[in-house]
Amino acid sequence: MHDVIFLSVVTVSWMPIDIVRCFHNAFRRDSREIDSAVYEVARDGGDLTPILNRFHVLNEVLDYHARGEEAAVFPAVDSLRPLVAKAYLIDHRELDAMCAGLEAMRASPDVLDAARATAALNAHLRIHLDKEDVHLYPIIRENVSETDQAAIGRVMSSKVPPDKLPLFLGWLIPLLDLTDQVNVTRGWMKLMPPQVFSNLKPAIQRLTGPNWPKITEQIPEL
């Protein structure tokens, strides 16, 4: 049910903050697939190392995302609905602890411990993102101007170090369906200076692969 409800961003009119849901969908998919892969190893045998290496990338990107929310999203929500963001900050600290536990397992993997840990992380992360999408971000969407939403997005983006941008793009875009690839591409075109987006465009084209012609059909200005 969750995948049907939250899979794609469909709104009456696009707002800058909507792009965040695309990132949330990528987190959901990556976490779910990692958990499924660990479960298969626990059931049938196999090597955990590549799966935990994949988790390491998810953890790194999730940390950038959380830093951006804590720097820009949570303060904006606090100014509108005091105390609301505090509950989401508690979620973040719990996610930090879960991810730290899984990172420690990379040195000496135990399949049963890993299966328990990824199942817990996947459930907690999914519920956290679902709550943000139906509660936290609508507060911003409905009460913050487009200009200020764009400013929030720029602060969030600034938490990705420039040298990590290839890793971030390589993680994000393949995890998105066509609708979200279109939304991210359109959003970045609107939010980024033209030269910055122009520099990203070849990577987006490469990473979207066979979806690129469909994206250009929906965004003719590409």
PAKOLMI-927000 format. One record per atom (N, C-alpha, C): residue in one letter; x, y, z. Coordinates in steps of 0.02 Angstrom, whole numbers, padded with zeros to 5 digits, always signed. Layout:
aXYZ/...
//
This chain:
m+00041-00060+00000/m+00000+00000+00000/m+00043+00063+00000/h+00095+00063+00041/h+00138+00121+00044/h+00169+00138-00023/d+00191+00086-00059/d+00224+00098-00123/d+00176+00129-00173/v+00112+00110-00170/v+00063+00138-00216/v+00049+00210-00199/i+00043+00225-00134/i+00025+00293-00113/i+00082+00342-00126/f+00143+00321-00112/f+00198+00369-00111/f+00247+00362-00169/l+00232+00319-00216/l+00282+00305-00267/l+00301+00366-00308/s+00253+00409-00326/s+00268+00465-00371/s+00238+00529-00343/v+00270+00584-00362/v+00246+00649-00342/v+00196+00674-00394/v+00134+00679-00375/v+00083+00704-00421/v+00047+00761-00385/t+00054+00821-00408/t+00025+00879-00376/t-00012+00920-00428/v-00060+00960-00404/v-00098+01003-00450/v-00052+01055-00481/s-00010+01085-00441/s+00040+01132-00467/s+00105+01120-00432/w+00159+01121-00470/w+00224+01105-00442/w+00247+01160-00395/m+00274+01140-00338/m+00305+01185-00290/m+00376+01160-00276/p+00422+01206-00260/p+00491+01184-00252/p+00501+01129-00200/i+00462+01129-00146/i+00472+01080-00094/i+00452+01010-00116/d+00413+01005-00170/d+00390+00939-00193/d+00447+00893-00214/i+00503+00922-00232/i+00559+00882-00256/i+00585+00834-00201/v+00574+00854-00138/v+00598+00813-00083/v+00566+00744-00083/r+00503+00740-00103/r+00469+00675-00104/r+00503+00626-00153/c+00531+00652-00205/c+00568+00608-00251/c+00627+00576-00215/f+00664+00616-00176/f+00719+00588-00137/f+00693+00536-00087/h+00637+00551-00056/h+00608+00504-00008/h+00591+00437-00042/n+00565+00440-00102/n+00549+00379-00138/n+00612+00338-00152/a+00667+00372-00167/a+00730+00337-00178/a+00754+00303-00114/f+00748+00337-00058/f+00767+00307+00006/f+00724+00245+00020/r+00659+00251+00008/r+00615+00193+00020/r+00637+00133-00022/r+00648+00145-00085/r+00665+00089-00130/r+00732+00058-00111/d+00783+00100-00098/d+00848+00073-00082/d+00847+00034-00017/s+00815+00061+00034/s+00810+00026+00098/s+00773-00040+00091/r+00719-00039+00054/r+00679-00100+00044/r+00720-00153+00008/e+00756-00134-00045/e+00795-00182-00084/e+00854-00209-00044/i+00885-00166-00004/i+00940-00189+00038/i+00915-00240+00089/d+00859-00224+00121/d+00831-00270+00170/d+00813-00337+00138/s+00783-00335+00079/s+00766-00398+00044/s+00828-00438+00027/a+00881-00404+00006/a+00942-00439-00013/a+00975-00472+00048/v+00975-00437+00105/v+01003-00466+00166/v+00961-00526+00188/y+00896-00521+00182/y+00852-00577+00201/y+00867-00638+00158/e+00878-00627+00094/e+00893-00684+00049/e+00958-00718+00069/v+01008-00679+00089/v+01071-00708+00111/v+01060-00747+00176/a+01020-00719+00221/a+01006-00754+00284/a+00970-00820+00271/r+00927-00820+00221/r+00887-00880+00206/r+00925-00931+00165/d+00962-00908+00115/d+00991-00953+00066/d+01067-00956+00068/g+01099-00910+00104/g+01172-00907+00104/g+01197-00857+00052/g+01259-00837+00060/g+01287-00789+00012/g+01332-00740+00048/d+01353-00689+00011/d+01402-00640+00035/d+01366-00575+00053/l+01373-00554+00114/l+01342-00491+00137/l+01382-00429+00115/t+01445-00438+00098/t+01489-00381+00088/t+01462-00331+00037/p+01442-00352-00024/p+01417-00302-00072/p+01353-00268-00049/i+01312-00303-00011/i+01250-00273+00013/i+01266-00221+00066/l+01312-00236+00112/l+01330-00187+00162/l+01367-00128+00132/n+01404-00140+00078/n+01435-00084+00042/n+01382-00039+00010/r+01330-00070-00016/r+01274-00031-00043/r+01241+00009+00013/f+01232-00022+00071/f+01203+00014+00128/f+01247+00074+00147/h+01313+00066+00143/h+01359+00121+00160/h+01344+00183+00119/v+01330+00174+00055/v+01313+00231+00012/v+01246+00260+00033/l+01196+00218+00045/l+01132+00242+00069/l+01140+00283+00133/n+01180+00258+00179/n+01190+00293+00242/n+01222+00361+00231/e+01270+00365+00186/e+01304+00428+00172/e+01254+00480+00144/v+01214+00459+00095/v+01167+00505+00065/v+01112+00523+00115/l+01090+00475+00154/l+01039+00489+00205/l+01064+00540+00255/d+01127+00537+00272/d+01156+00585+00319/d+01155+00656+00289/y+01173+00663+00224/y+01170+00728+00193/y+01098+00755+00194/h+01051+00711+00180/h+00980+00731+00178/h+00957+00753+00248/a+00974+00715+00298/a+00954+00732+00367/a+00985+00798+00389/r+01048+00809+00371/r+01080+00872+00389/r+01044+00931+00356/g+01023+00922+00294/g+00986+00974+00260/g+00919+00989+00293/e+00884+00936+00312/e+00820+00946+00346/e+00830+00982+00413/e+00880+00962+00450/e+00891+00992+00515/e+00914+01064+00510/a+00947+01081+00455/a+00971+01150+00446/a+00917+01197+00419/a+00871+01170+00379/a+00824+01214+00343/a+00751+01196+00353/v+00734+01132+00348/v+00663+01112+00351/v+00636+01117+00422/f+00671+01089+00470/f+00646+01088+00538/f+00638+01158+00567/p+00686+01204+00557/p+00676+01272+00582/p+00616+01307+00549/a+00606+01294+00484/a+00548+01324+00450/a+00483+01299+00479/v+00480+01234+00493/v+00419+01206+00523/v+00410+01231+00594/d+00464+01236+00632/d+00459+01261+00701/d+00430+01331+00704/s+00447+01372+00654/s+00420+01440+00654/s+00346+01443+00640/l+00319+01389+00610/l+00248+01386+00593/l+00208+01344+00643/r+00238+01288+00664/r+00204+01241+00709/r+00255+01220+00763/p+00261+01260+00816/p+00310+01244+00867/p+00302+01173+00894/l+00358+01140+00906/l+00364+01073+00935/l+00352+01016+00885/v+00325+01030+00825/v+00313+00977+00777/v+00378+00944+00755/a+00428+00984+00738/a+00490+00956+00710/a+00528+00915+00762/k+00516+00928+00826/k+00554+00892+00878/k+00545+00816+00872/a+00484+00795+00856/a+00471+00723+00850/a+00510+00693+00792/y+00518+00731+00738/y+00555+00707+00680/y+00630+00705+00694/l+00653+00751+00736/l+00723+00751+00756/l+00738+00688+00797/i+00691+00667+00840/i+00700+00605+00878/i+00707+00546+00829/d+00665+00545+00776/d+00672+00494+00724/d+00742+00494+00694/h+00768+00553+00680/h+00835+00558+00650/h+00888+00527+00695/r+00884+00542+00760/r+00935+00514+00805/r+00929+00438+00809/e+00868+00412+00806/e+00860+00340+00806/e+00888+00309+00742/l+00877+00342+00686/l+00905+00319+00623/l+00982+00321+00625/d+01009+00373+00656/d+01082+00377+00664/d+01108+00315+00701/a+01075+00296+00755/a+01097+00239+00794/a+01091+00174+00754/m+01036+00166+00718/m+01027+00106+00677/m+01081+00101+00623/c+01094+00156+00590/c+01144+00156+00536/c+01214+00144+00563/a+01229+00172+00622/a+01294+00161+00652/a+01304+00087+00667/g+01251+00055+00691/g+01256-00017+00704/g+01270-00057+00642/l+01237-00040+00587/l+01249-00075+00525/l+01318-00060+00497/e+01341+00001+00504/e+01409+00017+00481/e+01460-00025+00518/a+01450-00034+00583/a+01497-00074+00622/a+01500-00146+00599/m+01444-00171+00572/m+01442-00240+00548/m+01484-00251+00486/r+01501-00198+00450/r+01540-00207+00389/r+01609-00238+00404/a+01635-00225+00464/a+01701-00252+00482/a+01697-00326+00497/s+01641-00349+00525/s+01633-00419+00543/s+01560-00438+00536/p+01537-00451+00475/p+01466-00461+00463/p+01439-00525+00496/d+01381-00520+00526/d+01344-00577+00552/d+01276-00576+00518/v+01259-00629+00483/v+01201-00626+00440/v+01135-00617+00479/l+01129-00649+00537/l+01067-00642+00574/l+01060-00572+00604/d+01115-00546+00631/d+01114-00478+00658/d+01098-00428+00602/a+01128-00439+00544/a+01116-00393+00488/a+01044-00395+00465/a+01015-00456+00463/a+00946-00462+00442/a+00899-00427+00490/r+00911-00435+00555/r+00871-00400+00605/r+00878-00324+00597/a+00940-00302+00587/a+00954-00230+00585/a+00924-00198+00523/t+00930-00229+00464/t+00902-00199+00404/t+00825-00200+00405/a+00796-00251+00435/a+00723-00253+00440/a+00698-00196+00483/a+00732-00184+00540/a+00712-00130+00584/a+00722-00062+00551/l+00780-00054+00518/l+00794+00010+00484/l+00743+00024+00429/n+00728-00027+00389/n+00682-00018+00333/n+00613+00004+00359/a+00589-00028+00412/a+00523-00011+00440/a+00524+00059+00469/h+00575+00075+00508/h+00576+00141+00540/h+00584+00196+00489/l+00627+00186+00440/l+00638+00237+00389/l+00575+00248+00347/r+00542+00194+00328/r+00480+00200+00288/r+00427+00239+00327/i+00417+00222+00389/i+00366+00258+00429/i+00385+00331+00438/h+00449+00344+00450/h+00472+00413+00458/h+00459+00454+00395/l+00477+00427+00337/l+00468+00463+00274/l+00394+00473+00259/d+00353+00422+00273/d+00281+00428+00261/d+00252+00485+00303/k+00272+00489+00366/k+00248+00543+00410/k+00270+00611+00384/e+00332+00615+00361/e+00356+00679+00334/e+00315+00700+00273/d+00299+00652+00230/d+00264+00668+00169/d+00191+00689+00180/v+00159+00662+00231/v+00088+00678+00242/v+00079+00732+00296/h+00132+00749+00332/h+00125+00796+00387/h+00174+00854+00383/l+00239+00838+00386/l+00290+00890+00392/l+00294+00934+00329/y+00302+00902+00272/y+00312+00941+00210/y+00249+00978+00187/p+00188+00951+00197/p+00129+00991+00181/p+00124+01056+00221/i+00151+01057+00282/i+00151+01119+00321/i+00192+01172+00283/i+00249+01152+00257/i+00290+01199+00219/i+00257+01216+00152/r+00232+01167+00118/r+00202+01178+00052/r+00144+01228+00056/e+00105+01223+00109/e+00044+01264+00114/e+00056+01332+00147/n+00114+01342+00179/n+00123+01402+00218/n+00186+01442+00203/v+00229+01416+00160/v+00292+01448+00144/v+00292+01468+00070/s+00315+01527+00055/s+00315+01552-00014/s+00360+01509-00058/e+00348+01511-00124/e+00390+01474-00170/e+00463+01496-00164/t+00474+01561-00156/t+00542+01586-00150/t+00577+01557-00089/d+00541+01554-00033/d+00571+01527+00028/d+00578+01451+00024/q+00531+01418-00011/q+00540+01346-00022/q+00603+01332-00062/a+00614+01373-00113/a+00674+01364-00154/a+00737+01375-00112/a+00734+01423-00066/a+00791+01436-00022/a+00804+01376+00023/i+00751+01345+00048/i+00758+01284+00089/i+00792+01230+00047/g+00770+01222-00015/g+00800+01172-00059/g+00874+01184-00071/r+00893+01247-00078/r+00964+01263-00089/r+01006+01247-00028/v+00979+01260+00032/v+01016+01242+00093/v+01024+01167+00097/m+00971+01130+00082/m+00975+01057+00084/m+01027+01032+00034/s+01027+01059-00026/s+01076+01039-00077/s+01147+01053-00056/s+01157+01107-00018/s+01224+01127+00002/s+01256+01078+00050/k+01216+01033+00079/k+01244+00983+00125/k+01277+00925+00089/v+01268+00921+00023/v+01304+00871-00016/v+01371+00902-00038/p+01427+00878-00013/p+01492+00907-00033/p+01500+00903-00109/p+01529+00954-00140/p+01536+00954-00213/p+01571+00892-00241/d+01621+00866-00204/d+01656+00807-00230/d+01615+00744-00224/k+01559+00747-00187/k+01514+00690-00179/k+01455+00692-00228/l+01451+00744-00269/l+01395+00750-00314/l+01388+00691-00362/p+01443+00666-00392/p+01436+00607-00436/p+01407+00547-00399/l+01430+00536-00337/l+01403+00481-00298/l+01328+00491-00285/f+01309+00553-00267/f+01240+00568-00253/f+01196+00557-00314/l+01216+00581-00371/l+01177+00572-00432/l+01173+00498-00452/g+01230+00464-00446/g+01231+00394-00463/g+01188+00351-00418/w+01179+00374-00356/w+01134+00339-00310/w+01062+00356-00326/l+01046+00420-00334/l+00977+00443-00337/l+00941+00422-00401/i+00967+00441-00458/i+00928+00438-00520/i+00908+00367-00539/p+00952+00316-00533/p+00930+00248-00551/p+00875+00221-00505/l+00867+00249-00445/l+00817+00225-00399/l+00748+00255-00412/l+00744+00306-00455/l+00681+00340-00468/l+00644+00310-00527/d+00578+00311-00524/d+00540+00292-00583/d+00537+00351-00630/l+00507+00342-00688/l+00506+00394-00739/l+00474+00459-00713/t+00419+00453-00678/t+00385+00513-00653/t+00430+00554-00608/d+00465+00520-00563/d+00509+00556-00517/d+00571+00582-00553/q+00596+00545-00603/q+00652+00571-00642/q+00633+00636-00677/v+00571+00638-00703/v+00547+00700-00734/v+00541+00755-00683/n+00513+00740-00625/n+00504+00791-00574/n+00570+00819-00548/v+00619+00775-00538/v+00684+00797-00515/v+00718+00840-00568/t+00716+00818-00630/t+00748+00856-00683/t+00715+00924-00692/r+00649+00925-00693/r+00614+00989-00699/r+00628+01034-00639/g+00629+01004-00579/g+00642+01044-00519/g+00711+01074-00520/w+00762+01034-00539/w+00829+01061-00541/w+00836+01116-00594/m+00801+01109-00649/m+00802+01162-00701/m+00776+01227-00672/k+00725+01223-00631/k+00695+01284-00602/k+00736+01313-00546/l+00768+01270-00507/l+00800+01292-00445/l+00874+01310-00455/m+00907+01280-00504/m+00979+01290-00513/m+00993+01346-00562/p+01049+01381-00554/p+01072+01427-00606/p+01081+01388-00671/p+01067+01418-00728/p+01070+01381-00792/p+01136+01345-00804/q+01193+01377-00787/q+01257+01345-00800/q+01267+01284-00756/v+01243+01287-00694/v+01249+01230-00648/v+01209+01171-00675/f+01147+01185-00695/f+01106+01131-00723/f+01137+01104-00787/s+01164+01147-00828/s+01195+01125-00890/s+01252+01077-00877/n+01289+01088-00823/n+01344+01043-00806/n+01318+00975-00782/l+01259+00974-00752/l+01230+00911-00728/l+01195+00872-00783/k+01173+00906-00834/k+01130+00875-00884/k+01159+00812-00915/p+01224+00811-00935/p+01251+00749-00964/p+01247+00689-00917/a+01258+00701-00852/a+01254+00646-00804/a+01183+00622-00796/i+01135+00669-00796/i+01065+00649-00792/i+01045+00607-00853/q+01067+00629-00912/q+01051+00592-00973/q+01080+00522-00970/r+01142+00516-00948/r+01175+00451-00944/r+01140+00405-00893/l+01123+00433-00836/l+01095+00391-00782/l+01022+00372-00793/t+00986+00413-00830/t+00916+00396-00845/t+00911+00346-00902/g+00965+00341-00943/g+00967+00290-00995/g+00908+00292-01042/p+00872+00235-01048/p+00817+00231-01096/p+00758+00278-01079/n+00757+00304-01018/n+00703+00351-01000/n+00715+00421-01027/w+00776+00436-01048/w+00792+00505-01068/w+00747+00532-01124/p+00735+00495-01178/p+00690+00521-01229/p+00620+00536-01202/k+00596+00495-01155/k+00530+00508-01125/k+00532+00570-01082/i+00588+00581-01048/i+00595+00642-01007/i+00595+00704-01051/t+00631+00702-01107/t+00632+00760-01151/t+00565+00773-01183/e+00525+00720-01192/e+00457+00730-01218/e+00416+00771-01168/q+00425+00758-01104/q+00386+00792-01052/q+00416+00860-01033/i+00481+00868-01047/i+00513+00932-01034/i+00546+00955-01099/p+00508+00983-01145/p+00535+01000-01211/p+00593+01050-01208/e+00594+01093-01156/e+00647+01143-01152/e+00716+01112-01139/l+00718+01047-01123/l+00783+01013-01117/l+00820+01013-01183/
//
